């Protein structure tokens, strides 16, 4: 028996929330999703996820919200992490940090562990995601073989290294953070499904969700610029995966992009 898993990529601001609201009911029905996970670290105006955005996503049917380095950009996010166990932050932040990075979800087909990790290459210096994964897998051994990881990381090499390190030990590794969907979805011979980055759910007439002028000025002048969420050309990115509920081995993985990008201009 397979657990059907739907993962929605990094939701950026109100445009991202709006397109999730539009398409998630249909996706849930099409894929008969048993477990819906969404990365929401940019849901609150591009920075963080507060109770407001969390409530919207949970009411739409999302079961678990994962986070990343921008989870902390609004102080209200920290309070939300303290009170809602389904709103996660990366598990490998230092001991004592608000919130948790692991949630055991109950589905109609059995339990599934959702683990949020963050990379360290070109990112804040936090605890080791590899050793944190080892610790978590020992902790949940015997409770479920279905383990889904949101690995929020900058470097492609670090994401691939984690996949090789945990190959056959977890069901699914979904890369987040770079906001650009990669075309390398696969299932390893050992049964782990993987994609380097699931992509962004938000406005693509932008620089990874940010209004282009501010992003360009940041590179031109090497000074901080006010973050403003873009609004146009909104797309939803995600993946659908099936995992055997007993063995925890992945059975299929499929990229989702709605609507698809225009690839030619009519003359």
N, C-alpha and C positions, 0 to 999 in steps of 0.2 A: 504494500500500500504506500503510495507516494504522498508526501506533504507538498502542496503547491504553494510556492513562495513568490511573492511579488515585492520587489525592492524598488522604491522610487528615489532617483538620484537627487543630489543637493538642491533643496527647494529654496529659491531666492525671492524674498520679499512677497508683496501682495500679488504680483504677476504670477509667481510660482504657485502660491496658494490657490489662485483663481483657476489655473489650468488643472491642478489636481482635483479641485472641486468639479470641474467639467468632465474629466475623463476617468477618474478613479472608479466610479460606480460601474461603468462599462467594462473597464479592465478587470475588476473584481469578478464580474459575471462571466466574461470571456474565458478567463483562466481558472475560474472556480477556486480562487485564492483561499487558502486556509490560514495564511499568515502574511500580513502586510507590514513591511518595514519602510520607513522613510527617513532620509537624512535631513534634519531640520535646523542645522546649525546657522543657516543664513535666512531663516524664515521671517525673523523680526526685522523688517526693513533692511535686509542684507547682513545683519549682524545679530547672532544669538537666536534663542527660541524661548519666549516667555510663556506664561500660562495662557495668554490670549491665543497665540498661534498653536500651542499644544492642544488646546481645547478644540480648535477648528479641525485639526488633523485627526484627532481621536474620534470626533463626531462624524468624520467622513469615512471612518472604518479602519484607519491606521492602527495597528496593534502596538508597535514599538517605534519610538523616535530616537534616532542616533544623533551624535554630535561630532564635534571636532574642536580645533583650536579657536574658532570664533564663538563657540558656545559661551565664552566668558565675557564677550564684548558688551553685554547689557547686564547690569547687576541684578535685574529681576530674574534673569535666567538662573542665577545661582540659587535663589530661593525656590524656584520651581523644581530644580533638581533635587532639593532636599525633601520635597513633598510628594513627588510622583515617581514611583519606581519604574514606570515604562518610558520615562524620558531619560535617556542615557547620556553620559559623557565618556570620553575614552578612559578605560579602566586603568591605564598605566600612568595616570597623573599621580603625584605623590600621596601617600597615606594622609588622610585628614582633609583632602579636597572634597568639597560638597558633591553629593551624588554618587551614583554607581555606574559601572560600565558593563554590567551583566544582568540580563533578565531571562528567566526561564518562562517561556510562553506556553500556555496550555492551548492546544488546538484540538479539533475534533478527531484528529488522527494521531494524537500523542504529543509529547512535550518536544520543544525546540529551544535550544539555548541561543540567545542573541548576544554577541560579545562585540563591544566597541573598543577599538585600539587606535592609537595615533603613532605615526612614524616620527623619527628623530632627525632624518637627513633634511637639512634646510628648514627645520622646524624647531620649536622650543625644546630645550634640553629637559626631558622628563625620563621616567623609568623605561626600562627596556620592554618593547612590545613583544619580543620573542619569548623572553623569560616570563612575562606576565601571562602570555597564552599558555605556556607550560603549566603555570600554577593554577590557572582557571580550569584547564582540562583535567587536572588531577582532582580538583574540587568537585567537579560535576560528574566524574566517572561513575557510571552505574545509574545515573539519573536520566540521561538521554544520550544517544549517539548522534543526534541531529544538532550540528553546531554551525551557526552562521556568523561570519565575522565581517563587520564594516571596518576596513582598514583605511583610516583617514591619513593619507600620506602624500608628500610632494614627489618623492623620487620613484620613478618607475622601477629602478633596480631594487629598492627596498621592498616594494610591493611584491615583486617577483621572488625575492629572497624569502619573504615570509611564506609565500605559497609553497616554495620548495621545502622549507623547514617544516611546514605543517601538512605536507602532502599525505593524504590518506588518513589524517587524524581529525580533519574537520570536513564538513559537507560543502561549504560555500564560502569563498572569500570575495567580497565586493570592494573594490577600491573606490574611494571618494576623495574629494578635496580639489582636484585640478579643474573640475567643471567641464572637461572635454571628454566625450565618450570615446572609448577606444574600441577597436574592432578585433580584439583578441580573445573573445569569450571562448572557453574550452572546458573540457572535463579531462582530468589526468587519468592515466590507467589505474591509479590507486583510488579514484572515486571522488576527487575534490573538484568542484566547479569553481571557475575563476574568471574575473575580468579586471584589467588593470584600473580602469575608471568607468564608472557607470554613467557619468555625465551630469549635466545640470538641468534642473527643471526650473526654467525661468526665461528671462529676456535675452535673446541672442544678438540683437542689435545693440551690442555692448562690448565691454571687455570683461569677460567672465561674470556678467551680471551688473557691472558698474557702468554708469554713464561714461561714454568714451572720452569726452573732453577732459574730465577729471583724471581718468586713468592715463591719458597721453601726457598731461601736464606733470603727473607724478614722475614719469620717466624722463621728460624733457628737463625738468628743473630739480629733480632729486629731492623734493620737499613733500611733506604730507599734504594731501588734498582731501577735501570733504567727500566722504563716500555717499554717493547718491545712486539708488537703485534705478536701473533702466526700466523701460516699459514695453518696448516693441519687439516683435518677432519672438513670441513666447512658444517654447516647446517643452514637452515632457520627455524626460529620459528615464529609463529604468531597465530592469531585467526580470525575467520570469525563470524560475528554476524549479525542478522537481527533485525531491530527495526521498529516498526510501526511508520510511519511518522506523524500521527496525535496525538496519545496518548503518544508516546515516550516509550512505553513498549517494552521490549525485547521479541522477538519471538523465537530466537534460538542462540546458541553459539557453536562453533566447534574449537577444537585445530588443529593447523597445525604444522607439523614437516617434513621437506624435506632435505635430505633423512632420512628415519627412521634409528635409531641406530641398529647396528648388535647385536643380542641377543644370538647368539650361534656361536661356532667355528666348522666348518666342520672337521670331523676326516678323 
